[in-house]
């Protein structure tokens, strides 16, 4: 159903895992509910997501406040024995920030975000994990559960953070 990296123009739902303080929800979220550009999602009115649960098929709205994060995953089984790759030193610095975040439950994740104001002014931001072979390919991070945020350096833009190409203006004869 889902493809990694996600196919451009696909209508397949995203596979996501929503983690809160004491819960984990796995399910599918229609792509149509996400803004066309992930940066500025909150300024575009994204305050909750509609999730179809993996096992029951039950559909519910999940508020993005007071969650830990929304993990966009390749599959639901995960990779429990996988040790994250925590740095890249062969890439030339570019337009994204390489960051390390720490949640209030002690989990630490490194990733890449756009060098924009979204991670500062909004209640959350999108981050591409630094580890290219891990299960997560994109994470929405709710700032309400963060206890640490470090900028480790500059990195090139990764595919999961790229903005979709602008549609070419068509002319009719």
N, C-alpha and C positions, 0 to 999 in steps of 0.2 A: 504494500500500500504506500508507505512513505519511501522516499528515495533520499540518499545522501550523496552529494549535496542535493537539496531540494531542486526539482526541475523547475526551470522558469516557466511561468504560465500554468503550472499544474493546479488542479483543484483538489488534490489529495489533502486531507487534513494533516496538521502537524501532530506528531506524537509528543505529548508533554507530560512532565511530572511536576506537580505543584507541591512544594514543601512548606509547611508551617511549623510552628513551635513543636507541636506534638502530633502531627499528622502528615501523611504523604498521600496524594491523589494522583492516579495515573489515568490518562485518557487522551482523547482526541479533540482538537480545537480547529474549527473551520478557518481556513486562511483568510476568508473574507472579513473577519472581525478585526484583523490586524491592520494598522494604518499602512499606506503604501511606503512610507519611510519609517524605519524603526526609531530613529532619533526623533525626539519631540512627541513621543507617543501620548504622553499625558496632556500636552497642549492641544493634541488632536482629539481629546475626550476619552481616551482609553482608561477606564477606572475598574473594569472587571472583564473577565473572559468567560465565555460559555464553553463548558467542558462536557464531553460525552464520556462517561467513565468506561474504562477499559473492560472490566468484567461484567458489569450489570447493564451497560448501555444507558443508564440514567443520565439525564442532562440537567446540569445545574450551572448557575452563575457563581463564579468565584471572584470575590472582591480582591483587588490587588493591594489593599491596605493590610498591614499586619501579617503578610506572608513572608516567608524567608526568600523564596525565589521561584521562578518558573523555569524549568529546565527543558529545553527543546532537545529531544533525544533521538538517537538512531534506532534504538529498540528498548523495550521495557525491562529486559532481563539485566541490563547493565553489565559492568565488568568489575566484579568485586575484587578480583586479584590484580587489577591494573594499578600501577603506580604512575601517577601523573607526571608528565614531563613538565618541569617548572620553569624552564627558560629556553630561549632561542638566542644564539649569538652569531648566527650566520646570515641574518637578514639585515639589509640596510635600513636605518631609521627612516620613517616616513610619517604619514599623517594621523596615525592612531596612537593611543596611549596603552602601554603595557602596564597593568595594574595587579595588585594583590589585595583581595578583600577578605575580611574576617567577620564571620557571623557571630551572634551572641551565644551560639551553642558550641563555639570553638572551631568550626570548620573553616578552613582557609582555601581559597580558590584563586588562581591566577588567570588572567584573561586579557583580552584586547577590546578596547572601546574606542568610539570616535572621539577625537579631540574636539569636543563641543561643550556647550553649557548644559546639556541634558543631564549629565551625571551630577551636576551641581544644583540646578534649580528644580528639577522634577522630583517626585517621590520615589522614582526608580529609574533604571536604565538598562539597556541591552548590552550584553557582553558576550564575545566569542571566547570560549575557553582557549587557553594557550596551548593545551595539549591536543594536537591534531588527530591523535588516534584514540582518544577517549570516547565515551558513549555520547556525551553532550556535544551538540554543534552550535547551540545558542542558548543563552540564559538571560531571563529577565530578572533583575535583582531589585528587590524592594529595599530601599534604604532604611526603613524602620527597624530592620533586624541586623544592621551592620554595627560592628564595634570597631572596625578598622578599615582604612582605605589608604593604600600606598601607591604612588606612581613609581614604577620601576624603570621606565624608559619610554622611548618612542619606537613604534613598530609599523610595518606596512599594513595596509588595509587587508582584512581577510574576507574571503568570499561571503561568509554568513552575515557580514555587516555592510556589504555593498548595497547601494541603493539601486533599485531597478532602473534600467535605462529609460530615459524619457521617450515617450512615443514620438516618432517622427511626424512632423506636421504633414498631413496629406492634402493634396490639392485635387480638386475634381475639375475635369475639363468640360 
